[in-house]
Amino acid sequence: MIKRSSVLVFLSGVTLLGASSLEAQNPVDATANIVSDGETNSFVPRPDAAKNDVSLEYSFLDKALAYMVLRMGPSTRQGLGRPDPLVGTHHVYGHKSRFRLEGNRIIFSLLDPEDFAPLAEYRRDLERVGSEVDITSLPRNEQLAYWINLHNVAVIEQIAAHYPVASPSRIRVGPNKRPLDEARFIEVAGVKLSPKDIRTAIVYPNWDDPVVMYGFFRGEIGGPSIQRTAYTGANVRALLNESANEFVNSLRGVEGNGGTLLVSKIYDEAAAFYFPRTEQDLHAHLAEFAEDDVAAILARTSAIETNIYDDAIADLAGGEREPEYNYVDDNNRFRGVRLTASMRRMLSERANKYEKLRDQGRIGRVIILPGTSSAEEEIASEVD
């Protein structure tokens, strides 16, 4: 149910209910076109934001994510070896990473370009919401959900537009051919932003809880996982805790090497905001979400190295167009095989992983996350 004064975000446009009062509170300046510290200051949450009852609704994004995101389940913390090449070739198609069963996947290779076309329009809808509504006056959880969703939609849209690509880090966007993460192709209230700007110039400086890191999907195996549900003001705390738990307890998040703690490079980007005393602060943060295996690693390590990151695309096919074969159906029509051999191999590996998770009793279990005592309290709590 949508509350009075809600903002509806959906594919065919944006419906603003009660928006005139918002605009009167704080008109949006749409004249800027290059990001700077001063410009991103216009996105600092207002102190009285909690008094506002306006919320954003993301039903289209919910449906899109449910359609194109494949769950991979929690990490078993067992790295995989390199797959064998197919018979008759020396080339190994598809994912080869030891982390290839970690983190949810978007099925880019199984969808046609037109399937992703609505995302570009939806991204523009989200930009328009941020230009027509004073985002800074919304409750803080609503603001945070908005920025995470805009970031993730923009990243997915650009990867789809450049697919197939082995790594999103290789994508170049715009006339200046900037790397995807640094390209300012997003525009909110006249301010041009990159995905990295949203993280490091808007969210990280204005939210004190490092759990916000885990909401941002970078399109790569090495980063936090994409959820199958859109972030909202109501669920953002729960989803961020879920993402943090999955990432911290994965091999791509934390490993041990003797007395040294090896962690993901995503913590480098966030260190200045959340971990000024890197070893002490990061240890404490990881301990909040660590389950038994990772807790044991934390207990025996002191020095920290940030050297884990796999920039392979978080899809099923490794960003490759593997040769496809046709078969003739019962009506003598040629049909393409959408599931290539490498995708079938990966789905088989995923099935084996799920068997192990079931044997370990980890499927369907309830995880008690730090700082929460009930589901209602978690939904209601605000991310600082």
C-alpha positions in Angstrom: 0.0 0.0 0.0 1.3 3.5 -0.9 1.0 6.1 1.8 -0.4 9.5 1.3 2.3 11.8 -0.2 4.1 8.9 -1.7 6.2 9.1 -4.8 5.6 6.3 -7.3 8.5 5.2 -9.6 7.6 3.0 -12.5 8.6 2.3 -16.0 6.2 4.5 -18.0 6.9 7.6 -15.9 6.9 9.1 -12.5 3.8 10.0 -10.6 4.3 12.6 -7.9 1.7 12.8 -5.1 2.1 15.7 -2.7 5.2 16.8 -4.5 4.3 20.5 -4.5 4.9 20.8 -0.8 8.3 19.2 -1.2 9.4 21.6 -3.9 8.3 24.5 -1.8 10.5 23.3 1.1 13.7 23.2 -0.9 13.7 24.0 -4.7 16.2 22.0 -6.7 18.9 23.9 -8.7 19.3 22.2 -12.1 22.0 24.5 -13.5 25.1 22.5 -12.6 26.6 19.9 -15.0 29.9 19.0 -13.5 30.3 17.2 -10.2 32.4 18.8 -7.4 32.4 18.7 -3.6 30.3 21.8 -3.5 27.7 20.3 -5.9 27.4 17.0 -4.1 26.8 19.0 -0.9 23.4 19.6 -2.3 22.7 15.9 -1.7 23.6 16.0 2.0 20.5 14.7 4.0 18.6 17.4 5.8 18.5 17.2 9.6 14.7 17.2 9.6 14.4 14.5 7.0 13.0 11.9 9.5 9.9 14.0 9.9 8.9 13.4 6.2 6.5 10.6 5.4 7.2 10.5 1.6 8.5 7.2 0.3 9.6 5.8 -3.1 8.1 2.6 -4.6 10.1 0.4 -6.9 7.7 -2.3 -8.2 9.2 -2.3 -11.7 12.7 -2.8 -10.4 11.5 -5.6 -8.1 10.1 -7.4 -11.1 13.1 -6.8 -13.3 15.6 -8.1 -10.6 13.5 -11.1 -9.9 13.5 -11.9 -13.6 17.2 -11.5 -14.4 19.1 -12.3 -11.1 20.1 -15.9 -10.4 20.8 -16.6 -6.7 24.0 -18.4 -6.0 23.6 -19.0 -2.3 26.1 -18.4 0.5 29.7 -19.2 0.1 30.9 -22.7 1.0 34.4 -21.2 1.3 35.8 -23.8 -1.0 37.6 -22.4 -4.0 37.3 -24.1 -7.4 39.9 -25.2 -9.8 40.1 -24.3 -13.4 37.6 -26.1 -15.5 38.7 -28.6 -18.2 38.4 -27.5 -21.8 35.6 -28.9 -23.9 36.3 -32.0 -26.0 37.9 -31.0 -29.3 39.2 -27.6 -28.1 42.0 -26.2 -25.9 39.9 -23.1 -25.0 38.0 -23.0 -21.7 34.8 -21.0 -22.2 32.9 -19.4 -19.4 34.0 -18.6 -15.9 37.3 -19.9 -14.7 37.6 -18.0 -11.4 38.0 -19.9 -8.1 35.2 -17.6 -6.9 32.8 -18.4 -9.7 30.1 -19.8 -7.5 30.0 -16.8 -5.2 27.7 -13.8 -5.5 24.4 -13.7 -7.4 24.5 -13.4 -11.2 22.6 -11.5 -13.9 21.7 -13.7 -16.8 23.0 -11.2 -19.5 23.8 -14.0 -21.9 20.2 -15.5 -21.8 18.5 -12.2 -22.6 18.2 -10.2 -25.7 19.3 -6.5 -26.0 15.6 -5.4 -26.1 15.0 -7.1 -22.8 17.3 -4.6 -21.1 16.1 -1.5 -23.1 13.5 -0.6 -20.4 16.4 -0.2 -17.9 17.7 2.9 -19.7 14.2 4.5 -19.5 13.8 3.4 -15.9 17.2 5.0 -15.0 16.0 8.2 -16.6 12.8 7.9 -14.4 14.9 7.6 -11.3 17.0 10.6 -12.4 13.8 12.6 -12.9 12.6 11.7 -9.4 15.9 13.1 -8.0 15.4 16.3 -10.0 11.8 16.9 -9.3 11.7 15.9 -5.6 14.0 17.1 -2.9 15.7 13.8 -2.2 17.5 15.3 0.9 14.2 15.9 2.6 13.2 12.2 2.5 13.8 9.9 5.4 17.4 8.8 5.4 16.6 5.2 4.6 14.5 6.4 1.6 17.5 8.5 0.4 19.9 5.6 0.8 17.6 3.1 -1.0 17.3 5.7 -3.9 21.0 6.1 -4.3 21.7 2.4 -4.2 19.0 1.6 -6.7 20.1 4.4 -9.1 23.7 3.2 -8.9 22.8 -0.4 -9.6 20.4 0.2 -12.4 22.9 2.5 -14.1 25.7 -0.2 -13.8 23.4 -3.0 -15.1 22.2 -0.9 -18.0 25.7 0.0 -19.2 26.9 -3.6 -18.9 23.9 -4.8 -20.9 24.6 -2.1 -23.6 28.2 -3.3 -24.0 27.7 -7.0 -23.5 29.4 -9.4 -24.2 32.4 -8.1 -22.1 34.6 -10.2 -19.8 34.9 -7.4 -17.2 32.9 -4.3 -16.6 36.2 -2.5 -15.8 37.0 -2.7 -19.5 33.8 -0.8 -20.5 34.4 2.8 -21.7 31.5 5.2 -21.7 30.8 8.5 -23.4 32.7 10.6 -25.9 35.7 10.7 -23.6 35.7 6.9 -23.2 35.9 7.0 -19.4 35.9 3.7 -17.4 32.3 2.7 -16.5 32.8 3.4 -12.8 34.1 6.9 -13.4 31.9 7.9 -16.3 29.5 10.7 -15.4 26.5 9.5 -17.5 24.0 9.8 -14.6 22.4 13.2 -14.0 20.4 14.2 -10.9 19.2 17.7 -10.3 21.6 19.0 -13.0 24.6 17.3 -11.4 26.4 14.7 -13.5 27.5 11.7 -11.5 29.4 8.5 -12.0 28.7 5.3 -10.1 31.8 6.0 -8.0 30.6 9.5 -7.3 27.4 8.1 -5.8 29.4 5.9 -3.5 32.3 8.1 -2.5 30.8 11.7 -2.9 27.3 11.1 -1.7 26.7 8.0 0.4 30.0 7.3 2.1 30.4 10.8 3.4 26.8 11.0 4.7 26.2 7.6 6.2 28.3 6.5 9.1 27.6 2.8 9.0 30.0 0.9 6.7 27.3 -1.6 5.9 26.2 0.7 3.1 29.2 -0.6 1.1 27.5 -3.9 0.5 24.5 -2.4 -1.4 26.5 -1.3 -4.4 26.7 -3.8 -7.3 29.7 -3.3 -9.5 28.8 -5.9 -12.0 31.9 -8.0 -11.1 32.3 -11.3 -9.1 34.7 -9.6 -6.7 32.2 -7.0 -5.5 29.1 -7.2 -3.3 26.2 -9.4 -4.6 23.2 -8.0 -6.5 19.9 -8.6 -4.7 16.8 -10.0 -6.3 14.8 -7.3 -4.6 14.9 -3.5 -5.0 16.1 -1.6 -1.9 13.4 0.4 -0.2 13.2 2.6 2.9 11.5 -0.3 4.7 14.0 -3.1 3.7 17.3 -1.3 3.2 18.7 -2.2 6.7 17.8 -5.9 6.3 19.1 -6.2 2.7 22.4 -4.5 3.6 22.9 -6.8 6.5 22.2 -9.8 4.4 24.6 -8.6 1.7 27.3 -7.9 4.3 26.9 -11.3 5.9 27.2 -13.0 2.5 30.3 -11.0 1.5 32.3 -11.0 4.7 31.9 -14.8 4.9 32.9 -15.4 1.3 36.3 -16.2 -0.1 36.2 -13.1 -2.3 35.7 -11.0 0.9 38.1 -12.5 3.5 40.8 -15.1 3.5 43.8 -15.9 5.7 47.4 -16.4 4.9 49.4 -17.3 8.0 49.2 -14.4 10.3 47.9 -12.0 7.6 44.3 -11.2 6.9 43.6 -10.9 3.2 40.5 -8.8 2.4 38.8 -7.5 -0.7 40.0 -4.3 -2.4 36.5 -2.8 -1.9 37.7 -1.9 1.6 40.4 0.3 0.2 37.9 2.6 -1.3 35.9 2.8 1.9 38.9 3.0 4.3 39.0 6.8 4.5 35.4 7.0 5.4 35.0 4.0 7.8 38.3 2.5 8.7 40.8 5.3 9.6 42.7 2.9 11.8 42.6 0.3 9.1 43.6 -2.8 10.9 41.7 -2.2 14.2 38.6 -0.7 12.6 38.3 -3.2 9.8 38.9 -6.1 12.1 36.0 -4.9 14.3 33.7 -4.4 11.4 34.4 -7.8 9.9 33.9 -9.4 13.4 30.3 -8.1 13.4 29.3 -10.4 10.5 31.9 -13.2 10.7 30.6 -16.7 11.1 32.8 -19.5 12.6 35.3 -19.9 9.7 36.0 -16.2 9.3 35.9 -15.6 13.0 38.7 -18.1 13.4 40.7 -16.4 10.7 40.2 -13.0 12.4 41.3 -14.5 15.7 44.7 -15.7 14.4 45.5 -12.7 12.1 46.6 -9.2 12.8 48.2 -7.6 9.7 45.8 -6.8 6.9 46.4 -6.8 3.1 43.7 -5.7 0.7 44.6 -7.8 -2.3 41.5 -9.9 -3.2 39.4 -8.8 -6.2 38.1 -10.6 -9.2 36.9 -8.2 -11.9 35.2 -11.0 -14.0 31.7 -10.1 -15.0 29.0 -11.4 -12.6 27.0 -13.4 -15.3 26.7 -17.0 -16.3 28.9 -17.1 -19.4 32.0 -15.2 -18.4 31.1 -12.4 -20.8 31.8 -14.6 -23.8 29.8 -15.6 -26.8 30.5 -19.3 -26.8 29.8 -21.0 -30.1 26.2 -22.2 -30.2 24.8 -25.2 -31.9 21.4 -25.6 -33.5 19.1 -28.6 -33.5 16.0 -29.4 -35.4 12.7 -29.6 -33.4 9.8 -31.9 -34.1 8.5 -29.4 -36.7 11.7 -29.4 -38.6 12.6 -25.9 -37.4 16.1 -24.9 -36.4 16.4 -24.0 -32.7 19.4 -22.3 -31.1 20.7 -23.7 -27.8 20.6 -20.8 -25.4 22.4 -22.7 -22.6 25.9 -23.2 -23.9 28.2 -26.0 -22.6 30.0 -23.6 -20.2 26.7 -22.4 -18.8 25.4 -25.9 -18.3 28.7 -26.7 -16.5 28.3 -23.7 -14.2 24.7 -24.5 -13.4 25.8 -28.1 -12.6 28.5 -26.8 -10.3 25.9 -24.5 -8.7 23.5 -27.5 -8.2 26.4 -29.4 -6.5 27.0 -26.4 -4.2 23.4 -26.3 -3.2 23.5 -30.0 -2.3 26.4 -29.3 0.0 24.6 -26.3 1.6 21.6 -28.5 2.2 23.8 -31.2 3.7 25.3 -28.6 6.0 21.8 -27.4 7.0 22.5 -23.9 5.6 19.6 -23.7 3.2 16.6 -22.1 4.8 18.3 -21.3 8.1 17.7 -18.1 10.0 20.7 -15.8 10.5 20.7 -13.5 13.5 22.5 -10.4 12.3 24.3 -8.0 14.6 22.4 -5.3 16.4 18.9 -6.8 15.7 16.5 -8.5 18.0 13.5 -8.9 15.8 12.5 -8.6 12.1 10.2 -5.7 12.9 13.0 -3.8 14.7 15.3 -4.4 11.8 12.8 -3.2 9.2 12.1 -0.1 11.3 15.7 0.8 12.1 17.4 3.5 10.2 20.9 3.2 8.6 23.1 5.8 10.2 
